[in-house]
Amino acid sequence: MADVLCTSLEIEARWCVLPPWIRTALLHRAKNDPSLSSLARHAVFLAHHAHLTVHRRLSTPSRHAVPSQPKYFSLLLEESPQEHTPSHPPRRIVLLHGWHMSHKDWKQTARKLHRVHGFSVLLVDFIGHGHSPYLSSYDEHVPALLVHQVRDAVVRANWHSDPSVKVTFAGISMGGAVSLRYAQLYPSNVDKIILLSAAGMPVTRFYAITPYTGPLTLALVRRMNALCRRHPTIAYWINAIPVLHKAFSHIHLVQHAPTHQVHPRHLDRLLSRFVSAAVWAHVDMLHPLQLELFPTSLHVRIVPWVNHALFCKVIDFLQLDQDIDLWTTATPQFCHKLV
């Protein structure tokens, strides 16, 4: 089920960028044009089915005010439109937390960015974190779903409609991977990305543990999925017992660590185009800083004598809001298509 959902999310991400009238025309031709090849016809039907599959879980805003499915928590601190001028365009920031964290870990930073600097800030609790509930089945929790959850929140904030006003993303750990994958799927909506001890990139350091724990977690998930297929009652009891449901949901979510489903194709172009700053823990054995992956002009800040877990705990006390260059420095723009 998780594999089907993940595939649907990937296909739907390419289908949904087409204008509605083009999608309707393609679907009409696939149904009524006998000259269309069977391969093309099946591709259109597959994309349409993927679109329906995804939007049964994540519905975007409409004039009918369709609620989000599944429900999740988001908090928008919006700048007043009256304050926008040609010399003071709106600046929009999305702050994303990491695994086993919540929007509260960004609380003070978000408040100061909004009140002191006048930025619009969007906070999201990932599904299964903070105030956002878990999905009904543990095997539905995948990083790709979090990317589309963030997209849903951005669309609901109406931050997608003006191409001249792009969004800055700041992501901790797994939130950094979600930011990178979002930029791959929706590059026209992203201004820049600030990574904070972030995942999403292959790890080559000899002292890192994620190259070893990642395959073990993936093997465990595959073994459990195979058992559940042979014995459906196991899946029933995992989903029925809250402690097991939460534990296996989180294990299933991190099965693709450290990349978390960030596509490896053109990763160097992605980092060069969007990543403007890196804030990292001094002793990070999960996602160590690999400067060779980034452009030479990267704004780097190292937090001394902390590991990954402690870094995630103290992120709101680092006074990142006072480093205005961190949030306003532009990134060099390259005309590369990211997949």
N, C-alpha and C positions, 0 to 999 in steps of 0.2 A: 504493500500500500504506500509506503514511504517513497519507494522508487518511482511509482506512478505519479505521486504528487510532485516529486522533485523534477521529473521530466516535464510535467505539465507546466510548472513554474518557468522552466527555461524556454519552452516553446511559446508560452503566453507572453513572456517578456518581449519577444520579437513581433508577435501578432498585434499586441495592444498599442504599439507605437504608430500603427497605421491609422489614418483617419477613419471614423466609423463608416463613411460612405464607400470607401475603398474596400473595407472588410465586407460590407453588404454586397457590393458588386462582385467581389471574388466568390463569395458564397453562392450568389445567384448563378454565376457562370458555372461553378462546379456542379450545381444541381441540374442545369438545363442545357449546357453546351456539350453535345456528344463529341465534338472535335477535340475537346480538351483531353490530354493524356491521362491515363488512369493514375499515374504517379503524381501529377499535379493535383488531380481531384482529391486523392487521398491526403495529400499534404494540407490542402485547404480544410478538409473535414477534420483532420487531426488538430490543426491550430484552433479551429472553432471549438472543438470539444475541450481542448486544454483551457481555452478562455472560460468556458462555462464551469469547468472543474475548479479553477482557481477562484473564480468569483462566487462560488458557493461558500468559500471560506473567507475571502477578503473582498468585500464589496466596496467600490469607490463611491464618492459622493455623487448625488444626482439631485435633480430638482424635486424628486419625491422623498428626499432625505432618507435614503436607504441606510439602515444601521450597519455597522461593521460586523462581519461574521468571520472569525470569532471576535468577540469584544476584547478590547485591550485599552490600557490606560495611556493617555498622552496629555501633555500640559503645554499650552501655547502662551508665551509671553509676547504679545504683539505690540510693536511700536505704532504710535498713532500716525495714520496716513497724513494728517495735517502737517507733520514735521518733515515730510519728504520734500526736498527741493532738488533742482539739478546739481547743486553743489553738495547736497547731503542725501544721496540715494539711500534707499532702505538696505540694511545689511541683515541677512538672515543666517542664523546658525542653528544647526541640529547637533545636539549633544547625545551621544550614544554610549551606554554603559557596557560592561563586560559580563562574562558568565558569572552567575550567582551574585549579581549586583542589581541595582535598580536606579531609577531616575534620581533618587535621593542622594546618591553619591555625587551628583552634579549640582545639588540644590543651591549652595552658596555662590558657586561660579556663575550659574545661570541668572540668579537674582542680581548680581553685580553687573554682569554684562548688559542686562536689560536696564537697570535703574541708573547706573553710573555712565555707561557708554551709549545707551539708547538703542541697543541692538534688539532685534526680534529673535526670540529663542524658542526652539521646539524641543521638548523632552519626551521620550517614549520609554515605557516599560516593555521590554521584549516579552513575547508570549511565554508564560511560565515563569516570569520574574516580577517582583514587586507586586503591584496591584493587578497585573494582567493574569487572567486564569490560564490554566493548562488546557490543552486540547483534550478531547475525549479519549484519544488513543495515543499511547506513548510514542508509536513509530511515526507520527505525523510531525514531530519536532525536528526540523532540519534548518540549517542556516539560510537556505534559499527562501524559506517562508518568512524569516525575519526581514530579509531585504524587501519583500513585497509588503510587509507590514509597515516598514518605514516609508515606502512609496505611498501607501494608503494614507499615512499620517501627513505626508507632504502635500498630497492632493487635497486632503480635507482642509488643510491650512491655506489652500489656494496659492501655494508657493511654486506651482508648476506652470501657471498660465502666462507669465511675463518672461519671455526669453532674455530680456535685458537685465533681469535681476536674478542672479544665480545664488545658490545656497552653499554655505561653508559647513563642512562636516568635521566633527571632532569625535573620535572613537577610541575607547579604551579596550585593549585586549580583543575580545571577540567583536566588540563594537567597531574596532578599526577594520576588521575583515568585512563586516557588513557595509561599512563606508566604501571600501574598495570595490566590492561587488556591485554596489549601487552605482558607482561611477562607471563601471563597465557596461551596465545595462541602460543607464540614463545619463550619458556624458553631457548632454546639452543643459542639464539642470544643475550641474555641479560647478562651483567656482574653484574650490580647493579643499584639501583634506589635511587635517592635523592628526597625526598618529601618535598615540600614547601607549607605549609598550604593547604595540598592536600585533595581532595575528594576521593571517591572510597571505603570508609569504613563505616560501620554502625555507627551512632552517638548515644551515650547513655547519654551524659551530659544533665542535666536538663535545663541549660540555653541556649542550642543551639536551633536555630529556624528552621533548615533544617528538623527535624523530623515532623514539622507541615506544612512548606511550600511545601515540596516534595509531600505529598499526595494531597494537594490542586491543585498543578500544574498538577499532573497526572489526577485528576478528570476533570480539565478544558480541558485538551487535549482530553480525551476520549469523553467528551461531544461535543467538536467541531468536532471530527472525526465522531461522530454519526450524527450530523447535516449535515456534508458535504456528508455523504452517502445518506441521505434522500433528500438533496437539493444540487445537484452537482454545481449549479450556485454559491453557497457560496464559495466553494473551488476555483472556477474560479476567482472570484473577489478578494479573499485573495491573490492568486498568481499573479493577474494582477496589483494590486495596490502596488507599492514598499514599502511603509511604513508598510502596513499590512503584506506583505510577509516577511519582515525582522523581524518584531515583533513576528509573529507566528512561524517563523523558529527557533528563539532563545528560545521561550517558549517550543517548541517541543523538542529541544535539551536537555533541563534541566529537562524534565519530570521525569527522574529516579534519580534525586538528593536525597540523597547525594552519592549514590553508583555509579551512572552513568554506570550501566550494568556491573560492576565488579562482577564476579561470586563469591558468598559467600563461595563456597566449597573450603576447604583447604586454606582459607584466611590467617590463622595464619602461615602456612608453606610458603606461598608466601611472607609474610612480613619478616619472619625469614631468608629466603633464599636470598632475593634480596635487601631489604631496608637497606642501610648502614648509612643513615643520615636523619635527620628531621630538617628543618628550619621552624620555625612557628611564626605567629603573637602572641603577648602577649595576646590580647583580641580578640579571634576569636570565634564569635558566629555562624558562618556558618559551619566550619569544625574544631572544637576544637581538640587540640592535646590530644590523648588518649594513654599515654605511656604504658598502660597495654597490648596493642595490639602488641607491638614491642619487639624485643630481648633486653636483658639488656645491650648489648654492643653498643647500638645505639649512634651515634654521634649526639648530640642535640644542636641546637642553637636557642635561643629565641630572637626575636626582640622586645624590650620593648615598651610598651605604643602605640601600633598600632593595629588597627582592621584589618579584612580581606581585606577590600577594599583598605585601605591605604597601607597595606603590598604589594598588587599586584602592586600598583603604584610606590613604591620605590624599588622594587626588584633589579633593575639595579644599584642602588646606594649603595647597601649593601657591595660591594666589595667582593663578594663571590669568585671571581677568586683568591684572595690573600690567601684564606684558602685552601692550596694545599692538605691537608689531606682529605678535603671534597670530592675531585675528585679522589684521588688515593688510599684511604684506601680500602682494600679488604673486602668483606663480607664472612662470613662462608658459605660454600657450602654444601647443603644437597641433597641427591638423592631422591627427591620426585617428582612425576609426578603431574603437575598442570593442572587443567581442567578449 
